[in-house]
Amino acid sequence: MTPQARLGGFKILKDVVRISIISPTQTEDFPAQLLQIIAEAKINLPYVTVVNDGRSWRLNIMVDSVHGARTSHLIEQAFGKIFTNAAESVILSIFPHRSDPIITGSLLEVFDQEGIDPDGYANSPSAISAVLKRGMVKKASNALFGPFTFSAYRTPADWKLAQKGKEQLYKEVVASYQEKKPKVYGLEYQEEQEFLQIELKRGQMGPVGTAVKELARIGLYLTFLATSPSQEKGREKLFICLPMSKSHSNTEILSGTAPGMEMASISPVATFAMNGPHFGDRYGIVSELLGSFEKNETGLLGLSCTIASITGVVHSHQLESAIRAIQECFEVPSITKNSPPPL
């Protein structure tokens, strides 16, 4: 039996709407344009993923339910009906994550075993988040107590009791001011990464979780993870970053443990991660970042924004311009080249 991983806790953000977007164009500035329109409307985004599969932009964004119809209208007005809506969603996040693939793999496995099929996943160095249909909250939170233990509560009943009276604390609140230059606590980056694009059938995340845990056994950490909608019904796309290696093939390990997947690889790439005091409670953060990337002619392969964190992927040769773009729009006190901690 696999020992339980010990985590600090988990939280659930309710009353949000998921809007999935597949861009029909290949313009580099499409995500920046779309998110600028949402920022100008002062609509907060507690969860965003942006990925580019080489043919199209794919986005999952979450907004408070009260802003769902208005957000859809703004997108349709500017770009046409390029989206689908999933009402009554929730965001479940577990932490601390520390980019540990054992935690990610265990979450994918247990949700598959329990018949829980999230509409999206995204990670940051501190947490991994899943987008669920609202009716799956109880089943999903109960399932977490199989592979994980939590220091704050021992059982699902303990967790439920701890939430009483705190619902409003979990609502994302738009800050009442706008900083001229938003602050971050620090910027970290990693080089020599491989960006894998994996297409699979819905419901195949369990075997992927097993494969991810196998990568952990040889000392590899996930530096990026996000899922996106697929144009083919019944399929989805998973995007992950792993350290490059001369001693093994990441694609062979993944396909050997979870056969039937279609994979494409881009390397070398670099990943970056940062969080800030207002990343989770005000609009415009992602829009400012992508606008700065566009100004600096920096291409983007992937971006995820959850739990007050931003994690991104760029081609290695554009890492310097990416850091410059970040510094131009954010106040960055420190920049650290990271090496994954030992497993």
GIPE-V875322 format. One record per residue. N is the residue number from 0. SS is DSSP state (helix for helix, strand for strand, loop for the rest). D_FIRST is the distance of its C-alpha to the first C-alpha in Angstrom with 1 decimal. Layout:
n=N ss=SS d_first=D_FIRST
n=N ss=SS d_first=D_FIRST
//
This chain:
n=0 ss=loop d_first=0.0
n=1 ss=loop d_first=3.8
n=2 ss=loop d_first=6.3
n=3 ss=loop d_first=9.0
n=4 ss=strand d_first=12.2
n=5 ss=strand d_first=15.3
n=6 ss=strand d_first=18.3
n=7 ss=loop d_first=21.8
n=8 ss=strand d_first=22.3
n=9 ss=strand d_first=23.3
n=10 ss=strand d_first=26.6
n=11 ss=strand d_first=28.2
n=12 ss=strand d_first=31.7
n=13 ss=strand d_first=33.4
n=14 ss=strand d_first=36.6
n=15 ss=strand d_first=36.5
n=16 ss=strand d_first=37.5
n=17 ss=strand d_first=36.0
n=18 ss=strand d_first=38.6
n=19 ss=strand d_first=37.6
n=20 ss=strand d_first=40.3
n=21 ss=strand d_first=40.9
n=22 ss=loop d_first=44.1
n=23 ss=loop d_first=46.6
n=24 ss=loop d_first=48.2
n=25 ss=loop d_first=47.2
n=26 ss=loop d_first=49.0
n=27 ss=loop d_first=47.4
n=28 ss=loop d_first=48.4
n=29 ss=helix d_first=47.0
n=30 ss=helix d_first=44.0
n=31 ss=helix d_first=46.4
n=32 ss=helix d_first=49.0
n=33 ss=helix d_first=46.7
n=34 ss=helix d_first=45.1
n=35 ss=helix d_first=48.5
n=36 ss=helix d_first=49.8
n=37 ss=helix d_first=47.0
n=38 ss=helix d_first=47.6
n=39 ss=helix d_first=51.3
n=40 ss=loop d_first=50.6
n=41 ss=loop d_first=48.7
n=42 ss=loop d_first=45.5
n=43 ss=loop d_first=42.3
n=44 ss=loop d_first=39.3
n=45 ss=loop d_first=36.0
n=46 ss=strand d_first=34.0
n=47 ss=strand d_first=35.4
n=48 ss=strand d_first=34.1
n=49 ss=strand d_first=36.6
n=50 ss=strand d_first=35.9
n=51 ss=strand d_first=38.3
n=52 ss=loop d_first=37.4
n=53 ss=loop d_first=40.8
n=54 ss=loop d_first=42.5
n=55 ss=loop d_first=42.0
n=56 ss=strand d_first=40.8
n=57 ss=strand d_first=37.9
n=58 ss=strand d_first=37.4
n=59 ss=strand d_first=35.3
n=60 ss=strand d_first=37.0
n=61 ss=strand d_first=36.5
n=62 ss=strand d_first=39.4
n=63 ss=strand d_first=40.1
n=64 ss=helix d_first=41.0
n=65 ss=helix d_first=44.5
n=66 ss=helix d_first=45.0
n=67 ss=helix d_first=43.4
n=68 ss=helix d_first=46.7
n=69 ss=helix d_first=48.6
n=70 ss=helix d_first=46.1
n=71 ss=helix d_first=46.2
n=72 ss=helix d_first=50.0
n=73 ss=helix d_first=50.3
n=74 ss=helix d_first=48.1
n=75 ss=helix d_first=50.1
n=76 ss=helix d_first=53.4
n=77 ss=helix d_first=52.7
n=78 ss=helix d_first=50.8
n=79 ss=loop d_first=50.9
n=80 ss=loop d_first=48.2
n=81 ss=loop d_first=45.4
n=82 ss=strand d_first=42.6
n=83 ss=strand d_first=40.5
n=84 ss=strand d_first=39.6
n=85 ss=strand d_first=36.7
n=86 ss=strand d_first=37.8
n=87 ss=strand d_first=35.9
n=88 ss=strand d_first=32.9
n=89 ss=strand d_first=30.7
n=90 ss=strand d_first=29.0
n=91 ss=strand d_first=25.5
n=92 ss=strand d_first=24.7
n=93 ss=strand d_first=21.8
n=94 ss=strand d_first=22.5
n=95 ss=loop d_first=22.7
n=96 ss=loop d_first=21.5
n=97 ss=loop d_first=22.9
n=98 ss=loop d_first=22.7
n=99 ss=loop d_first=19.1
n=100 ss=helix d_first=17.8
n=101 ss=helix d_first=14.1
n=102 ss=helix d_first=15.4
n=103 ss=helix d_first=17.5
n=104 ss=helix d_first=15.1
n=105 ss=helix d_first=12.5
n=106 ss=helix d_first=15.6
n=107 ss=helix d_first=16.9
n=108 ss=helix d_first=13.9
n=109 ss=helix d_first=13.6
n=110 ss=helix d_first=17.4
n=111 ss=helix d_first=17.6
n=112 ss=helix d_first=15.2
n=113 ss=loop d_first=17.4
n=114 ss=loop d_first=20.6
n=115 ss=loop d_first=21.6
n=116 ss=loop d_first=23.9
n=117 ss=loop d_first=25.3
n=118 ss=loop d_first=28.8
n=119 ss=strand d_first=28.1
n=120 ss=strand d_first=25.9
n=121 ss=strand d_first=27.2
n=122 ss=strand d_first=26.0
n=123 ss=loop d_first=27.8
n=124 ss=loop d_first=26.9
n=125 ss=loop d_first=26.3
n=126 ss=strand d_first=24.6
n=127 ss=strand d_first=23.4
n=128 ss=strand d_first=25.2
n=129 ss=strand d_first=25.0
n=130 ss=strand d_first=28.1
n=131 ss=strand d_first=27.5
n=132 ss=strand d_first=30.0
n=133 ss=helix d_first=31.0
n=134 ss=helix d_first=29.9
n=135 ss=helix d_first=26.2
n=136 ss=helix d_first=26.0
n=137 ss=helix d_first=24.7
n=138 ss=helix d_first=22.0
n=139 ss=helix d_first=20.9
n=140 ss=helix d_first=20.9
n=141 ss=helix d_first=18.9
n=142 ss=helix d_first=16.2
n=143 ss=helix d_first=15.9
n=144 ss=helix d_first=14.5
n=145 ss=helix d_first=11.1
n=146 ss=helix d_first=10.0
n=147 ss=strand d_first=12.8
n=148 ss=strand d_first=14.7
n=149 ss=strand d_first=18.4
n=150 ss=loop d_first=20.8
n=151 ss=loop d_first=23.6
n=152 ss=strand d_first=22.0
n=153 ss=loop d_first=19.1
n=154 ss=loop d_first=19.4
n=155 ss=helix d_first=21.1
n=156 ss=helix d_first=24.1
n=157 ss=helix d_first=24.4
n=158 ss=helix d_first=24.5
n=159 ss=helix d_first=27.0
n=160 ss=helix d_first=29.2
n=161 ss=helix d_first=29.2
n=162 ss=helix d_first=30.6
n=163 ss=loop d_first=33.7
n=164 ss=loop d_first=36.8
n=165 ss=loop d_first=35.2
n=166 ss=helix d_first=35.4
n=167 ss=helix d_first=38.5
n=168 ss=helix d_first=36.8
n=169 ss=helix d_first=34.5
n=170 ss=loop d_first=37.5
n=171 ss=loop d_first=38.5
n=172 ss=loop d_first=42.0
n=173 ss=loop d_first=44.5
n=174 ss=loop d_first=46.1
n=175 ss=loop d_first=49.8
n=176 ss=loop d_first=50.8
n=177 ss=loop d_first=50.4
n=178 ss=loop d_first=50.2
n=179 ss=loop d_first=52.4
n=180 ss=loop d_first=49.6
n=181 ss=strand d_first=46.1
n=182 ss=strand d_first=44.2
n=183 ss=strand d_first=40.9
n=184 ss=loop d_first=39.0
n=185 ss=strand d_first=38.6
n=186 ss=strand d_first=38.0
n=187 ss=strand d_first=35.4
n=188 ss=strand d_first=35.2
n=189 ss=strand d_first=33.5
n=190 ss=strand d_first=35.2
n=191 ss=strand d_first=34.3
n=192 ss=strand d_first=31.9
n=193 ss=strand d_first=31.3
n=194 ss=strand d_first=31.7
n=195 ss=strand d_first=29.9
n=196 ss=strand d_first=31.0
n=197 ss=strand d_first=28.7
n=198 ss=strand d_first=29.9
n=199 ss=strand d_first=27.7
n=200 ss=strand d_first=27.8
n=201 ss=loop d_first=26.9
n=202 ss=loop d_first=23.4
n=203 ss=loop d_first=22.1
n=204 ss=helix d_first=20.4
n=205 ss=helix d_first=16.9
n=206 ss=helix d_first=17.3
n=207 ss=helix d_first=19.1
n=208 ss=helix d_first=16.1
n=209 ss=helix d_first=14.1
n=210 ss=helix d_first=17.2
n=211 ss=helix d_first=17.6
n=212 ss=helix d_first=14.2
n=213 ss=helix d_first=15.5
n=214 ss=helix d_first=18.7
n=215 ss=helix d_first=17.0
n=216 ss=helix d_first=15.7
n=217 ss=loop d_first=19.5
n=218 ss=loop d_first=20.5
n=219 ss=loop d_first=22.0
n=220 ss=loop d_first=22.4
n=221 ss=strand d_first=23.6
n=222 ss=strand d_first=27.1
n=223 ss=strand d_first=27.9
n=224 ss=strand d_first=26.4
n=225 ss=strand d_first=28.4
n=226 ss=strand d_first=28.8
n=227 ss=strand d_first=32.2
n=228 ss=strand d_first=33.9
n=229 ss=loop d_first=35.0
n=230 ss=loop d_first=38.4
n=231 ss=loop d_first=37.0
n=232 ss=loop d_first=35.8
n=233 ss=loop d_first=32.2
n=234 ss=strand d_first=31.1
n=235 ss=strand d_first=30.1
n=236 ss=strand d_first=30.2
n=237 ss=strand d_first=27.6
n=238 ss=strand d_first=29.0
n=239 ss=strand d_first=27.0
n=240 ss=strand d_first=28.2
n=241 ss=strand d_first=26.6
n=242 ss=strand d_first=28.3
n=243 ss=loop d_first=30.4
n=244 ss=loop d_first=29.7
n=245 ss=loop d_first=31.9
n=246 ss=loop d_first=29.1
n=247 ss=loop d_first=27.2
n=248 ss=loop d_first=27.7
n=249 ss=helix d_first=25.6
n=250 ss=helix d_first=26.9
n=251 ss=helix d_first=25.9
n=252 ss=helix d_first=22.3
n=253 ss=helix d_first=22.2
n=254 ss=helix d_first=24.2
n=255 ss=helix d_first=22.2
n=256 ss=helix d_first=18.9
n=257 ss=loop d_first=20.5
n=258 ss=loop d_first=23.8
n=259 ss=loop d_first=26.7
n=260 ss=loop d_first=27.1
n=261 ss=strand d_first=30.5
n=262 ss=strand d_first=30.6
n=263 ss=strand d_first=33.4
n=264 ss=strand d_first=33.3
n=265 ss=strand d_first=35.7
n=266 ss=strand d_first=35.9
n=267 ss=strand d_first=36.7
n=268 ss=strand d_first=36.2
n=269 ss=strand d_first=35.8
n=270 ss=strand d_first=33.9
n=271 ss=strand d_first=35.1
n=272 ss=strand d_first=33.8
n=273 ss=strand d_first=35.6
n=274 ss=strand d_first=35.8
n=275 ss=loop d_first=38.7
n=276 ss=loop d_first=39.9
n=277 ss=loop d_first=41.1
n=278 ss=loop d_first=38.9
n=279 ss=loop d_first=37.3
n=280 ss=loop d_first=40.4
n=281 ss=loop d_first=43.2
n=282 ss=loop d_first=44.3
n=283 ss=loop d_first=45.5
n=284 ss=helix d_first=43.0
n=285 ss=helix d_first=41.7
n=286 ss=helix d_first=45.2
n=287 ss=helix d_first=46.7
n=288 ss=helix d_first=44.1
n=289 ss=helix d_first=44.7
n=290 ss=helix d_first=48.4
n=291 ss=helix d_first=48.4
n=292 ss=helix d_first=46.4
n=293 ss=helix d_first=49.1
n=294 ss=helix d_first=51.9
n=295 ss=loop d_first=50.5
n=296 ss=loop d_first=49.9
n=297 ss=loop d_first=46.2
n=298 ss=loop d_first=44.1
n=299 ss=loop d_first=40.7
n=300 ss=loop d_first=37.8
n=301 ss=strand d_first=35.3
n=302 ss=strand d_first=35.1
n=303 ss=strand d_first=32.7
n=304 ss=strand d_first=33.8
n=305 ss=strand d_first=31.5
n=306 ss=loop d_first=31.2
n=307 ss=loop d_first=34.4
n=308 ss=strand d_first=33.3
n=309 ss=strand d_first=34.7
n=310 ss=strand d_first=33.0
n=311 ss=strand d_first=35.0
n=312 ss=strand d_first=35.3
n=313 ss=strand d_first=38.7
n=314 ss=strand d_first=40.0
n=315 ss=helix d_first=40.1
n=316 ss=helix d_first=43.9
n=317 ss=helix d_first=44.1
n=318 ss=helix d_first=42.0
n=319 ss=helix d_first=45.1
n=320 ss=helix d_first=46.8
n=321 ss=helix d_first=43.6
n=322 ss=helix d_first=43.6
n=323 ss=helix d_first=47.3
n=324 ss=helix d_first=46.9
n=325 ss=helix d_first=44.4
n=326 ss=helix d_first=46.7
n=327 ss=helix d_first=49.6
n=328 ss=helix d_first=48.1
n=329 ss=strand d_first=45.9
n=330 ss=strand d_first=46.6
n=331 ss=strand d_first=44.1
n=332 ss=loop d_first=44.3
n=333 ss=loop d_first=42.0
n=334 ss=strand d_first=40.6
n=335 ss=strand d_first=37.7
n=336 ss=strand d_first=36.5
n=337 ss=loop d_first=32.7
n=338 ss=loop d_first=30.3
n=339 ss=loop d_first=26.6
n=340 ss=loop d_first=25.0
n=341 ss=loop d_first=22.7
n=342 ss=loop d_first=19.0
//
